[in-house]
């Protein structure tokens, strides 16, 4: 397995952990529920460890752009499906612009290391 593949896999796992941690943060009810609070802390710890693995072969700016772009969309989906939260048109448009920026960076930038 190449270093690049491992870095992208670690980043994907980091994003998944961060989204799970954010969902548990909502469930913790401002840290008043022990289970979700401990789960959130574990997920965030794993997310940052996995992000550090991705940083071995990818630039920080690239990792963080992918992390935040994908994370924003995934947590919005979790918010809608799990917490019954909705977004208005401008919010969805703004998120689409962020995703487009990540796609442009991945497709055209030599910095991403693909």
C-alpha positions in Angstrom: 0.0 0.0 0.0 1.4 3.4 -1.0 2.0 6.2 1.5 -0.5 8.3 -0.4 -3.2 5.6 -0.1 -2.5 5.2 3.6 -2.7 9.0 4.1 -6.0 9.3 2.3 -7.4 6.3 4.3 -6.2 7.8 7.5 -7.8 11.1 6.6 -11.1 9.4 5.7 -11.1 7.6 9.0 -10.2 10.9 10.8 -13.1 12.7 9.2 -15.5 9.8 10.1 -14.3 10.0 13.8 -14.7 13.8 13.8 -18.2 13.6 12.5 -19.1 10.9 15.0 -17.5 13.1 17.8 -19.5 16.1 16.7 -22.8 14.1 16.7 -21.9 12.8 20.2 -21.2 16.4 21.3 -24.8 17.2 20.4 -26.0 14.1 22.3 -23.8 15.0 25.3 -26.2 17.9 26.1 -23.4 20.3 27.1 -21.4 17.5 28.8 -24.2 16.5 31.2 -24.4 13.0 29.8 -21.3 10.9 30.6 -21.6 8.3 27.8 -21.9 10.7 24.9 -19.2 12.9 26.4 -16.7 10.1 26.8 -17.5 8.8 23.3 -17.0 12.3 21.9 -13.6 12.7 23.6 -12.6 9.2 22.3 -13.7 10.1 18.7 -11.9 13.5 18.7 -8.8 11.9 20.1 -8.8 9.2 17.4 -9.6 11.9 14.7 -6.6 14.0 15.6 -4.3 10.9 15.8 -5.5 9.8 12.4 -5.1 13.3 11.0 -1.5 13.2 12.2 -1.0 10.0 10.2 -2.3 11.8 7.1 0.0 14.7 7.7 3.0 12.4 7.2 2.6 12.6 3.5 0.2 15.5 2.8 0.5 19.2 3.4 -1.4 20.6 6.4 -3.5 23.0 4.3 -4.6 20.2 2.0 -5.5 17.9 4.9 -7.4 20.6 6.6 -9.3 21.7 3.5 -10.4 18.1 2.8 -11.2 17.5 6.5 -13.3 20.6 6.9 -15.1 20.4 3.5 -16.1 16.8 3.8 -16.8 17.1 7.5 -19.1 20.1 7.0 -21.2 18.1 4.5 -21.3 14.9 6.5 -22.2 16.6 9.7 -25.0 18.5 7.9 -26.3 15.2 6.7 -26.1 13.7 10.2 -27.9 16.9 11.5 -30.7 16.4 9.1 -31.1 12.7 9.4 -30.4 12.2 13.1 -31.3 15.5 14.7 -34.0 16.6 12.3 -32.2 19.9 11.6 -32.7 21.7 8.3 -30.6 24.1 6.3 -31.8 26.9 4.2 -30.8 27.6 0.6 -27.9 30.0 1.3 -26.4 27.5 3.8 -26.5 24.7 1.3 -25.1 27.0 -1.4 -22.2 28.0 0.9 -21.5 24.3 1.6 -21.6 23.5 -2.1 -19.0 26.3 -2.7 -16.7 24.7 -0.1 -17.0 21.3 -1.7 -16.3 22.8 -5.1 -13.2 24.4 -3.7 -12.0 21.0 -2.4 -12.8 19.4 -5.7 -10.8 22.0 -7.6 -7.9 21.7 -5.3 -7.9 17.9 -5.7 -8.3 17.9 -9.4 -5.9 20.7 -10.4 -3.4 21.4 -7.6 0.0 19.8 -7.6 0.2 20.4 -3.9 -2.3 17.6 -3.1 0.3 14.9 -4.0 -2.0 12.6 -6.1 
